Amino acid sequence: MATMTGGQALVQQLKLEGIDTIFGLPGVQMDWVFDAIHEERNYFNLYHPRHEQACVYMADGYARASGKIAIALMVPGPGLLNAAGALSTAYAVSSPVFVLTGNIESKNIDKGKGLLHEINDQLGMIAHVTKYQALARSPSEIPGLVHEAMKQLQTGRPRPVEIEVPPDIFESKAEVTLIAATKHERPGPDPELIEKAARLLGAAKNPLIVAGGGVISGGACAELLRIAELLEAPVIQSANGKGAISDRHPLSLPLRAMADVGPGTDVVLLVGTRFVQGLMTQVLQPWVTGKTIIHLDIDPSVIGNTYPTAVGIVSDAKKGLTALTEATAKHNIKRPSRSKDLSDLKRFLDEDARKQSPQADYAHAIREALPDDGAFVQESTQVGYWSAQAFPVYQPRTYFTSGYQGTLGYGFATALGVQVGMPGRKVVSINGDGGFAYNVMELATMVEQKIPLTAIVFNDNAYGNVKRIQQTRFGGRTIVSDLHNPDMMKLADAYGVEGRRVNSPAELKTTLLDVFKRNEPVLIEAPVGPMPSVNFRTRAQA
């Protein structure tokens, strides 16, 4: 027990919990926290973006890239509200982001006095995009609340958490007892359910595995590969699950392959996925009814939530897949080889995807320049839409999306955090000009804090997807979809970023290979015209 301010209690407890990187913006309610961080400035890496939205996006990118818990600090009220869109994204992709914010003075909370940054029921408001939230009423409470928040982040399904502390509590001193970090065991599966699932999988003639982001966050990629090879089952990965197994592996199939492999499937193993995301729902409808579905997930609320399951297993993905593989091996039948058919299907899907021009041409230019361990941060732009279905990914934690939120403008700021989370590796952020403008000011963050990200802007001077939909669905009428943009090269120069302009996919590849030789922030503009919507075909349609 020691006497310290609430701000010091917070910072010292974070230090005990193993946190060494913080993303944050200062403000009057957070002064005592930042002063406490200053006392420990030789221990913490502090990154300060220009907007609270970018603060949480950076934290999200860092968390997903590194696998570590990410801390985001900001003022209450408008600061926290600014971050809500980014929190909704982190919630959608199950990212372990820990938000720490202030409130008004404790005696006035929820009194409606109109004080600086006051939000009615702030805790209730943020509950909609967080897994756990709490308000500290004294400095002595802070370590326990931080410790509980860390537990929530490390058990069950990871999702954002939030703790708020009034400024008078941050400033006041009290006797505080810090709490040692705890290693939390993740739950293993029910042996009876594993045996039931193993008998079904072992007897399946054409099993299929669908893997989501829970496989990656659960560190279960090797276990996924083992059961896939045991069953000789193709593995379809959701957009958030891309990289769970390498796309070079003969059993790896993209999400759009469901329409081809689904009809012949008899038993489906779902691991770490909700089984509902966008394209997944569209291509599942024709064939999922009547299939035997086994669903393994750490979150009991997702099991059977979309389609009836024969066996639902609540478990950590790593422990669950390990037990399931061992049990399935005892019941596994000999199946005819599917290698030629799967190889032919992969070839068809790749050839079809490459016809989607110019999206495929630009995406492959990036893939050919980007090392296998480099990261690709997708965005709500046509090259991004193509990439979610067809961009080859070879390692986990190297492909990033906004999940079901589809949050326009998340990409650039998230990519900054991804780069912080994987120092020494190459990270590419793709953007449309519309989405890039949401966080364009973070070019300053990239320079000031020496984050060597490569940001690409596909510039058509429009909300291109919106404009095309307006033209095709509304008789050519368009409204508020054209944009006036600055000269991107002058913009780069104004911020002190190296700027490059490319006019073709070939130029993009050459430019990327050149800028990757240096460890510096770069902005690349690719002027483009209107792009058609991506339109992938199934093998049956060919």
Backbone torsions as a table, in degrees:
resi	resn	phi	psi	omega
1	MET	NA	135.3	179.5
2	ALA	-144.7	155.0	177.2
3	THR	-85.9	127.5	179.4
4	MET	-157.6	163.2	175.4
5	THR	-73.8	166.1	175.2
6	GLY	-61.9	-37.0	177.3
7	GLY	-62.6	-43.6	177.8
8	GLN	-65.9	-38.3	178.7
9	ALA	-60.6	-42.0	178.6
10	LEU	-62.9	-50.5	-175.7
11	VAL	-65.7	-42.1	-179.6
12	GLN	-67.6	-35.1	177.5
13	GLN	-69.0	-39.8	175.3
14	LEU	-59.2	-41.2	179.4
15	LYS	-62.6	-43.7	177.7
16	LEU	-62.8	-31.8	-178.5
17	GLU	-78.7	-1.6	176.4
18	GLY	91.8	10.9	178.5
19	ILE	-79.3	131.1	177.4
20	ASP	-130.9	-1.8	-179.1
21	THR	-129.0	132.6	-176.5
22	ILE	-133.0	138.7	172.4
23	PHE	-112.6	128.6	-175.1
24	GLY	-165.5	154.8	172.5
25	LEU	-118.7	135.0	-178.7
26	PRO	-79.3	166.9	177.6
27	GLY	177.0	165.3	-167.3
28	VAL	-58.5	-37.7	-179.3
29	GLN	-73.1	-13.5	-176.7
30	MET	-109.1	8.9	-174.1
31	ASP	-56.7	-43.2	-175.7
32	TRP	-71.9	-25.5	174.9
33	VAL	-70.2	-47.8	-178.2
34	PHE	-67.0	-31.1	174.7
35	ASP	-66.1	-37.4	177.7
36	ALA	-68.6	-34.8	175.3
37	ILE	-66.2	-38.0	178.5
38	HIS	-60.3	-36.6	177.3
39	GLU	-62.4	-28.1	-178.8
40	GLU	-111.9	29.9	-173.5
41	ARG	-63.4	-22.2	178.0
42	ASN	-81.8	-8.6	-179.9
43	TYR	-101.8	-43.3	-174.1
44	PHE	-92.2	143.6	166.9
45	ASN	-94.4	117.0	-175.3
46	LEU	-113.1	122.2	177.5
47	TYR	-113.6	129.1	-176.4
48	HIS	-124.4	102.2	176.4
49	PRO	-76.4	-173.1	-175.4
50	ARG	-98.8	-3.8	-175.7
51	HIS	-153.6	146.0	-177.7
52	GLU	-63.9	-32.3	176.3
53	GLN	-59.8	-47.3	179.0
54	ALA	-64.8	-31.8	179.1
55	CYS	-58.7	-48.5	-179.7
56	VAL	-74.2	-36.2	175.2
57	TYR	-60.0	-44.2	178.0
58	MET	-62.1	-42.3	177.9
59	ALA	-61.9	-41.5	178.4
60	ASP	-62.0	-47.9	179.3
61	GLY	-60.6	-43.3	178.0
62	TYR	-60.5	-44.8	-177.5
63	ALA	-63.3	-46.4	-177.3
64	ARG	-70.7	-33.5	-180.0
65	ALA	-74.3	-40.3	-173.3
66	SER	-94.2	-21.9	-173.0
67	GLY	78.4	9.0	-179.3
68	LYS	-101.8	162.4	173.9
69	ILE	-73.7	137.1	-177.2
70	ALA	-112.7	138.7	-178.8
71	ILE	-106.0	133.1	175.9
72	ALA	-127.5	123.4	-179.8
73	LEU	-109.6	138.7	177.6
74	MET	-163.6	163.4	177.6
75	VAL	-72.3	160.9	179.3
76	PRO	-76.5	-173.5	174.9
77	GLY	61.1	-118.5	-177.1
78	PRO	-62.5	-31.0	177.3
79	GLY	-63.3	-49.1	179.5
80	LEU	-67.0	-38.7	177.4
81	LEU	-64.4	-37.8	175.6
82	ASN	-57.5	-33.8	-176.7
83	ALA	-83.5	-7.7	-170.9
84	ALA	-62.2	-38.8	178.3
85	GLY	-62.0	-42.0	178.0
86	ALA	-67.6	-37.0	176.8
87	LEU	-64.8	-36.8	178.0
88	SER	-64.0	-34.6	176.0
89	THR	-67.7	-48.0	178.8
90	ALA	-60.1	-36.2	177.0
91	TYR	-65.3	-42.4	-178.5
92	ALA	-64.7	-36.1	-176.4
93	VAL	-99.5	10.3	176.0
94	SER	57.4	55.1	-176.1
95	SER	-101.8	135.6	-177.6
96	PRO	-81.2	75.0	-179.9
97	VAL	-103.0	130.3	-177.5
98	PHE	-111.9	108.0	-179.4
99	VAL	-94.1	129.9	176.3
100	LEU	-121.5	120.7	-176.2
101	THR	-137.3	173.9	178.2
102	GLY	-97.4	-163.0	173.4
103	ASN	-156.7	-172.9	171.0
104	ILE	-80.3	175.8	-179.6
105	GLU	-54.6	140.4	-169.1
106	SER	-56.3	-36.6	-176.4
107	LYS	-70.5	-14.7	-175.7
108	ASN	-109.9	2.4	-177.5
109	ILE	-60.8	131.3	177.7
110	ASP	62.4	24.2	176.5
111	LYS	-94.6	-10.0	177.0
112	GLY	67.3	37.1	-177.1
113	LYS	-89.2	-4.2	178.9
114	GLY	74.2	37.0	-179.9
115	LEU	-82.2	163.9	-176.4
116	LEU	-53.0	124.1	176.0
117	HIS	67.8	18.6	-179.8
118	GLU	-71.9	132.6	174.3
119	ILE	-128.1	128.2	178.6
120	ASN	-63.3	126.6	178.7
121	ASP	49.7	56.4	-179.2
122	GLN	-58.8	-38.9	-179.6
123	LEU	-63.7	-43.0	178.7
124	GLY	-67.3	-35.7	179.5
125	MET	-62.1	-47.5	-174.2
126	ILE	-78.5	-11.6	179.4
127	ALA	-61.0	-23.9	-176.5
128	HIS	-72.4	-18.0	-179.9
129	VAL	-126.3	21.9	176.6
130	THR	-137.2	154.3	178.6
131	LYS	-82.6	-32.2	-175.1
132	TYR	-148.4	139.9	177.2
133	GLN	-146.5	147.6	-177.4
134	ALA	-154.3	154.9	178.0
135	LEU	-117.6	126.5	178.1
136	ALA	-87.8	132.2	-179.2
137	ARG	-107.2	-2.8	177.3
138	SER	-158.7	155.7	177.2
139	PRO	-57.4	-35.9	-177.2
140	SER	-66.9	-21.7	178.8
141	GLU	-78.6	-21.8	-169.5
142	ILE	-60.8	-49.0	-178.8
143	PRO	-57.1	-41.3	-179.5
144	GLY	-65.5	-39.8	178.9
145	LEU	-68.4	-40.9	176.6
146	VAL	-61.9	-43.3	-179.3
147	HIS	-63.0	-40.9	178.4
148	GLU	-66.9	-40.2	177.7
149	ALA	-61.5	-41.4	177.3
150	MET	-62.8	-38.3	176.9
151	LYS	-62.7	-44.1	179.5
152	GLN	-61.4	-35.4	179.4
153	LEU	-73.0	-25.1	-174.8
154	GLN	-105.2	0.4	178.0
155	THR	-127.3	153.1	-178.1
156	GLY	61.9	-154.4	-179.5
157	ARG	-80.1	126.1	179.5
158	PRO	-71.4	130.1	175.4
159	ARG	-152.4	162.9	-176.3
160	PRO	-58.5	150.0	173.6
161	VAL	-127.9	160.7	-178.9
162	GLU	-142.7	135.9	170.9
163	ILE	-126.3	136.1	176.5
164	GLU	-123.2	142.8	-176.7
165	VAL	-132.4	125.4	177.8
166	PRO	-63.3	152.5	-176.5
167	PRO	-63.4	-31.9	178.5
168	ASP	-68.5	-28.0	177.0
169	ILE	-76.7	-37.4	175.2
170	PHE	-61.2	-35.8	-174.9
171	GLU	-84.2	-35.5	-173.2
172	SER	-71.3	156.0	-179.8
173	LYS	-106.5	150.5	178.1
174	ALA	-161.3	166.3	172.1
175	GLU	-73.8	124.4	-173.9
176	VAL	-125.7	134.9	173.9
177	THR	-107.9	116.0	177.0
178	LEU	-78.2	158.5	-174.6
179	ILE	-121.4	130.2	179.6
180	ALA	-65.6	146.6	178.3
181	ALA	-61.6	148.8	-178.2
182	THR	-120.3	137.3	173.1
183	LYS	-89.3	121.5	-175.1
184	HIS	-101.1	126.4	177.5
185	GLU	-76.9	134.8	176.3
186	ARG	-89.1	148.3	-171.8
187	PRO	-70.1	141.5	173.4
188	GLY	-93.8	172.9	-174.2
189	PRO	-84.8	162.5	172.6
190	ASP	-73.5	120.4	-177.2
191	PRO	-57.7	-34.7	-180.0
192	GLU	-67.6	-39.5	178.2
193	LEU	-70.0	-36.2	176.0
194	ILE	-61.0	-44.7	179.8
195	GLU	-63.3	-41.8	179.0
196	LYS	-63.2	-45.1	179.0
197	ALA	-65.6	-39.3	-178.8
198	ALA	-63.0	-38.8	178.7
199	ARG	-65.3	-40.5	178.5
200	LEU	-66.8	-45.7	179.5
201	LEU	-65.9	-43.4	-178.2
202	GLY	-61.1	-32.5	-177.8
203	ALA	-91.1	-6.1	-176.4
204	ALA	-65.3	138.1	177.6
205	LYS	-84.4	-36.9	-179.8
206	ASN	-136.4	72.0	-179.3
207	PRO	-71.9	154.3	178.1
208	LEU	-136.2	142.4	176.8
209	ILE	-116.1	134.1	173.2
210	VAL	-117.3	119.8	-174.9
211	ALA	-115.0	137.3	179.1
212	GLY	-116.5	-169.5	-177.5
213	GLY	-62.8	-21.0	178.1
214	GLY	-63.9	-25.9	176.2
215	VAL	-66.3	-42.1	-179.1
216	ILE	-71.0	-49.8	-178.2
217	SER	-65.6	-26.0	178.4
218	GLY	-87.2	2.0	178.8
219	GLY	62.2	37.2	-172.0
220	ALA	-113.1	23.4	-176.5
221	CYS	-65.1	-43.5	179.2
222	ALA	-64.3	-38.8	179.3
223	GLU	-67.3	-36.4	176.4
224	LEU	-62.5	-44.4	-179.1
225	LEU	-63.7	-37.9	-178.9
226	ARG	-63.2	-45.2	-178.2
227	ILE	-72.7	-32.3	177.2
228	ALA	-63.7	-43.9	-180.0
229	GLU	-70.4	-33.9	176.1
230	LEU	-61.1	-44.7	-176.7
231	LEU	-87.1	-9.9	-169.5
232	GLU	51.0	42.6	-176.3
233	ALA	-99.6	131.4	173.4
234	PRO	-62.8	147.8	-179.7
235	VAL	-116.6	117.2	174.5
236	ILE	-99.2	129.1	-176.8
237	GLN	-110.2	133.1	174.3
238	SER	-66.8	171.0	179.4
239	ALA	-58.5	-40.4	179.0
240	ASN	-77.0	-14.4	179.0
241	GLY	-97.1	-0.1	-178.0
242	LYS	-57.8	132.6	-177.8
243	GLY	97.8	-6.0	177.4
244	ALA	-58.7	-40.4	162.1
245	ILE	-130.4	152.9	-174.3
246	SER	-64.4	141.0	175.3
247	ASP	-68.3	-8.6	173.9
248	ARG	-79.4	-17.3	-178.0
249	HIS	-72.2	138.0	-176.6
250	PRO	-62.1	-20.3	-179.6
251	LEU	-90.4	-7.2	-178.1
252	SER	-82.0	127.3	178.6
253	LEU	-129.3	148.3	176.9
254	PRO	-76.7	166.4	-176.4
255	LEU	-58.1	-37.4	-177.1
256	ARG	-69.1	-8.6	178.2
257	ALA	-72.7	-11.5	-177.6
258	MET	-56.2	-39.5	-178.4
259	ALA	-63.5	-23.9	179.5
260	ASP	-91.3	-40.4	-176.9
261	VAL	-92.1	-19.9	-175.9
262	GLY	-61.1	-47.4	-175.1
263	PRO	-57.7	-33.4	-178.7
264	GLY	-90.2	-1.4	-176.8
265	THR	-78.8	141.4	175.4
266	ASP	-110.9	-34.5	-179.9
267	VAL	-129.1	129.9	-179.0
268	VAL	-116.2	127.3	173.6
269	LEU	-103.8	117.0	175.7
270	LEU	-99.9	131.3	-179.8
271	VAL	-133.3	121.4	173.8
272	GLY	61.2	38.6	-179.8
273	THR	-145.2	147.5	174.6
274	ARG	-75.3	-25.0	179.3
275	PHE	73.2	29.1	-176.9
276	VAL	-134.2	-6.9	-166.6
277	GLN	-65.2	121.4	169.3
278	GLY	32.6	-105.0	-177.9
279	LEU	-56.6	-35.3	-178.6
280	MET	-57.7	-44.7	-179.8
281	THR	-63.8	-42.5	-177.5
282	GLN	-61.9	-44.4	-174.7
283	VAL	-85.8	-14.2	178.0
284	LEU	-76.5	-35.1	-169.4
285	GLN	-50.5	-44.1	-174.4
286	PRO	-66.8	-23.0	-170.5
287	TRP	-129.2	-7.6	-172.4
288	VAL	-73.7	-28.9	-178.6
289	THR	-62.0	129.9	177.7
290	GLY	88.8	-6.5	177.2
291	LYS	-79.1	154.0	174.2
292	THR	-85.6	115.5	-175.2
293	ILE	-112.2	127.8	173.0
294	ILE	-111.7	124.5	-175.0
295	HIS	-121.3	118.6	179.0
296	LEU	-114.2	119.1	-178.1
297	ASP	-156.9	149.7	179.2
298	ILE	-76.7	-16.1	-178.2
299	ASP	-102.3	108.6	-177.8
300	PRO	-63.1	-23.0	-175.9
301	SER	-70.1	-20.4	-178.0
302	VAL	-89.3	-18.2	-175.8
303	ILE	-73.1	121.0	-178.7
304	GLY	74.9	7.8	-175.8
305	ASN	-74.9	-24.9	-177.9
306	THR	-112.7	-46.0	179.3
307	TYR	-131.8	147.7	178.8
308	PRO	-61.3	139.5	179.6
309	THR	-112.9	143.4	174.9
310	ALA	-76.2	-38.4	178.4
311	VAL	-139.9	124.9	175.3
312	GLY	-113.4	122.9	-174.5
313	ILE	-119.3	114.8	175.6
314	VAL	-88.7	114.5	-175.3
315	SER	-167.1	154.4	164.0
316	ASP	-55.9	136.9	-175.7
317	ALA	-61.4	-40.9	-177.3
318	LYS	-65.9	-49.3	179.7
319	LYS	-66.8	-40.9	-178.7
320	GLY	-64.9	-45.2	-180.0
321	LEU	-68.0	-36.3	177.5
322	THR	-60.9	-48.8	-179.8
323	ALA	-65.8	-39.4	-178.0
324	LEU	-67.4	-38.7	178.4
325	THR	-64.2	-45.4	179.6
326	GLU	-61.7	-41.6	-178.8
327	ALA	-73.3	-38.9	-177.9
328	THR	-65.9	-34.1	-179.9
329	ALA	-57.5	-27.6	-178.8
330	LYS	-78.0	-18.2	-175.9
331	HIS	-118.4	4.4	-168.4
332	ASN	-74.8	126.0	179.0
333	ILE	-85.9	164.8	174.0
334	LYS	-84.2	125.8	-178.0
335	ARG	-114.0	148.8	172.5
336	PRO	-60.5	145.0	-179.3
337	SER	-63.7	137.2	177.0
338	ARG	-108.7	9.1	-170.2
339	SER	-61.7	-42.1	-178.2
340	LYS	-67.1	-44.2	-178.8
341	ASP	-63.5	-42.5	179.8
342	LEU	-67.3	-37.8	178.1
343	SER	-64.4	-42.7	178.4
344	ASP	-63.9	-41.0	179.7
345	LEU	-64.3	-45.2	178.8
346	LYS	-59.9	-40.9	179.9
347	ARG	-64.2	-44.1	179.2
348	PHE	-61.9	-46.8	-177.9
349	LEU	-62.2	-38.9	178.9
350	ASP	-66.9	-44.7	-179.4
351	GLU	-64.2	-40.4	178.6
352	ASP	-65.0	-42.4	-179.1
353	ALA	-63.7	-36.7	-178.4
354	ARG	-68.6	-15.4	178.4
355	LYS	-79.8	-11.7	-178.0
356	GLN	-80.6	87.6	-173.3
357	SER	-103.1	144.2	5.4
358	PRO	-93.6	4.4	-175.9
359	GLN	-57.1	-47.7	-177.9
360	ALA	-63.5	-37.7	-178.1
361	ASP	-64.5	-43.8	178.8
362	TYR	-69.3	-41.0	-179.2
363	ALA	-64.7	-41.6	179.2
364	HIS	-70.3	-30.8	174.7
365	ALA	-60.7	-40.6	177.9
366	ILE	-67.7	-46.2	-177.7
367	ARG	-60.6	-39.6	-178.4
368	GLU	-69.8	-26.7	178.8
369	ALA	-89.8	-28.3	-173.5
370	LEU	-81.4	128.9	176.2
371	PRO	-60.1	158.8	-179.2
372	ASP	-55.2	-36.0	-178.1
373	ASP	-91.6	6.0	176.1
374	GLY	-78.1	158.6	-175.1
375	ALA	-108.6	144.6	178.3
376	PHE	-120.0	117.6	179.7
377	VAL	-104.4	111.6	-175.4
378	GLN	-73.7	166.9	175.3
379	GLU	-147.5	172.5	177.4
380	SER	-82.5	73.9	178.4
381	THR	-147.4	162.8	-170.1
382	GLN	-59.4	-40.3	176.6
383	VAL	-63.5	-34.2	176.8
384	GLY	-67.8	-41.5	179.0
385	TYR	-62.5	-41.7	177.3
386	TRP	-62.6	-43.6	-174.0
387	SER	-64.2	-33.7	-178.8
388	ALA	-61.5	-24.8	-177.9
389	GLN	-105.3	-21.4	-168.8
390	ALA	-139.3	-6.1	-178.0
391	PHE	-70.4	123.0	-179.6
392	PRO	-68.6	132.0	-179.8
393	VAL	-127.5	134.5	-170.9
394	TYR	-114.4	-14.9	-178.5
395	GLN	-141.4	151.8	175.6
396	PRO	-66.9	157.3	179.2
397	ARG	59.4	36.5	175.7
398	THR	-128.2	6.6	177.1
399	TYR	-138.6	129.4	-171.3
400	PHE	-131.6	133.2	177.8
401	THR	-127.7	178.6	174.8
402	SER	-99.5	13.0	176.8
403	GLY	62.3	-151.9	-175.3
404	TYR	-71.1	-12.4	178.1
405	GLN	-69.0	-31.6	-177.7
406	GLY	54.1	46.0	-168.6
407	THR	-76.9	103.8	177.8
408	LEU	-59.2	132.2	176.8
409	GLY	91.5	1.6	-178.5
410	TYR	-76.3	-25.8	-161.5
411	GLY	-64.5	-49.9	-173.9
412	PHE	-62.5	-48.7	-179.0
413	ALA	-66.7	-38.8	177.4
414	THR	-62.1	-41.1	-179.5
415	ALA	-63.7	-33.0	175.1
416	LEU	-59.4	-43.5	177.4
417	GLY	-67.4	-37.7	176.4
418	VAL	-59.4	-43.8	-180.0
419	GLN	-63.8	-39.4	176.0
420	VAL	-62.9	-36.1	-177.6
421	GLY	-77.4	-15.9	176.8
422	MET	-133.4	67.9	-179.4
423	PRO	-61.4	143.0	179.0
424	GLY	86.7	-8.0	177.9
425	ARG	-110.8	159.3	-175.8
426	LYS	-87.7	135.7	179.0
427	VAL	-129.7	131.1	177.9
428	VAL	-117.3	129.1	174.6
429	SER	-108.6	122.3	175.1
430	ILE	-102.7	144.3	-176.2
431	ASN	-148.1	150.6	161.3
432	GLY	-87.1	164.5	-179.2
433	ASP	-65.6	-31.6	178.4
434	GLY	-66.1	-51.8	-179.2
435	GLY	-67.1	-35.7	-178.6
436	PHE	-60.9	-34.2	-177.1
437	ALA	-66.8	-20.0	179.9
438	TYR	-61.0	-33.8	-177.8
439	ASN	-132.5	31.5	-175.9
440	VAL	-59.5	-29.7	-177.9
441	MET	-65.8	-15.4	179.4
442	GLU	-74.8	-1.1	166.9
443	LEU	-57.3	-34.4	177.3
444	ALA	-64.8	-40.8	177.8
445	THR	-61.9	-42.6	-178.8
446	MET	-59.5	-40.4	-178.1
447	VAL	-79.3	-50.9	-174.6
448	GLU	-59.5	-38.1	-175.3
449	GLN	-104.9	13.8	170.0
450	LYS	54.6	52.8	178.4
451	ILE	-99.3	109.3	-169.9
452	PRO	-82.6	54.2	-179.0
453	LEU	-82.0	147.8	170.8
454	THR	-106.3	113.1	-178.9
455	ALA	-106.0	128.7	178.9
456	ILE	-112.1	132.9	176.5
457	VAL	-118.1	115.6	172.5
458	PHE	-85.6	108.3	-166.7
459	ASN	-106.3	109.3	173.2
460	ASP	-115.6	11.4	178.9
461	ASN	54.7	40.3	-179.2
462	ALA	-164.1	160.5	159.5
463	TYR	-78.2	85.8	-165.7
464	GLY	-58.0	-43.8	-178.1
465	ASN	-66.9	-42.3	178.0
466	VAL	-61.6	-45.3	-177.2
467	LYS	-62.7	-43.5	179.8
468	ARG	-63.5	-42.0	178.4
469	ILE	-63.2	-42.9	177.8
470	GLN	-60.4	-41.6	-177.9
471	GLN	-67.6	-39.3	-175.1
472	THR	-83.8	-30.1	-175.3
473	ARG	-100.0	-18.2	-172.6
474	PHE	-125.9	40.0	172.3
475	GLY	62.5	29.8	178.7
476	GLY	83.1	-0.1	179.9
477	ARG	-78.0	132.5	177.8
478	THR	-125.7	152.1	179.0
479	ILE	-150.8	133.9	178.5
480	VAL	44.0	35.0	177.3
481	SER	-112.4	-8.6	173.2
482	ASP	-88.4	146.1	-174.9
483	LEU	-126.5	146.5	170.7
484	HIS	-104.1	116.0	-176.4
485	ASN	-111.7	153.2	172.9
486	PRO	-72.7	163.4	170.5
487	ASP	-64.9	114.9	-172.8
488	MET	-63.5	-32.5	-179.9
489	MET	-72.3	-36.4	174.8
490	LYS	-68.5	-36.1	177.6
491	LEU	-62.0	-46.8	178.5
492	ALA	-59.3	-43.8	-179.4
493	ASP	-63.8	-39.4	-179.6
494	ALA	-62.6	-34.1	179.8
495	TYR	-89.9	-7.4	-179.2
496	GLY	82.0	25.7	178.1
497	VAL	-102.8	142.6	174.0
498	GLU	-66.2	127.8	-179.8
499	GLY	-112.7	137.2	176.2
500	ARG	-132.1	144.1	174.2
501	ARG	-119.0	131.6	179.4
502	VAL	-123.4	150.2	-175.0
503	ASN	-120.8	9.8	178.5
504	SER	-162.9	162.1	174.8
505	PRO	-59.4	-38.1	179.3
506	ALA	-62.2	-42.4	177.3
507	GLU	-64.9	-35.8	179.0
508	LEU	-63.2	-45.2	179.5
509	LYS	-61.3	-47.4	-179.2
510	THR	-60.9	-41.8	-179.6
511	THR	-65.9	-43.2	178.8
512	LEU	-61.8	-44.8	179.0
513	LEU	-59.4	-34.6	179.5
514	ASP	-72.6	-49.8	-175.1
515	VAL	-71.4	-25.0	177.4
516	PHE	-66.4	-17.8	178.6
517	LYS	-71.2	-19.0	-179.3
518	ARG	-113.7	158.7	-177.1
519	ASN	-108.8	64.2	-173.0
520	GLU	-135.7	156.2	174.9
521	PRO	-67.7	137.6	-178.4
522	VAL	-139.4	139.7	171.8
523	LEU	-116.4	120.9	179.2
524	ILE	-112.4	126.1	175.2
525	GLU	-103.5	132.8	174.1
526	ALA	-119.5	95.7	176.6
527	PRO	-62.3	130.1	-178.7
528	VAL	-136.0	159.7	172.7
529	GLY	-94.0	-172.0	177.7
530	PRO	-59.8	137.4	179.4
531	MET	-109.0	139.9	175.8
532	PRO	-70.4	158.0	175.2
533	SER	-68.3	141.7	177.7
534	VAL	-65.5	141.2	-175.8
535	ASN	-142.8	85.0	-178.6
536	PHE	-78.9	147.3	177.8
537	ARG	-107.8	154.4	169.0
538	THR	-87.2	164.3	179.2
539	ARG	-63.2	-34.0	179.7
540	ALA	-66.0	-26.8	-179.7
541	GLN	-82.8	-14.8	-174.9
542	ALA	-72.6	NA	NA
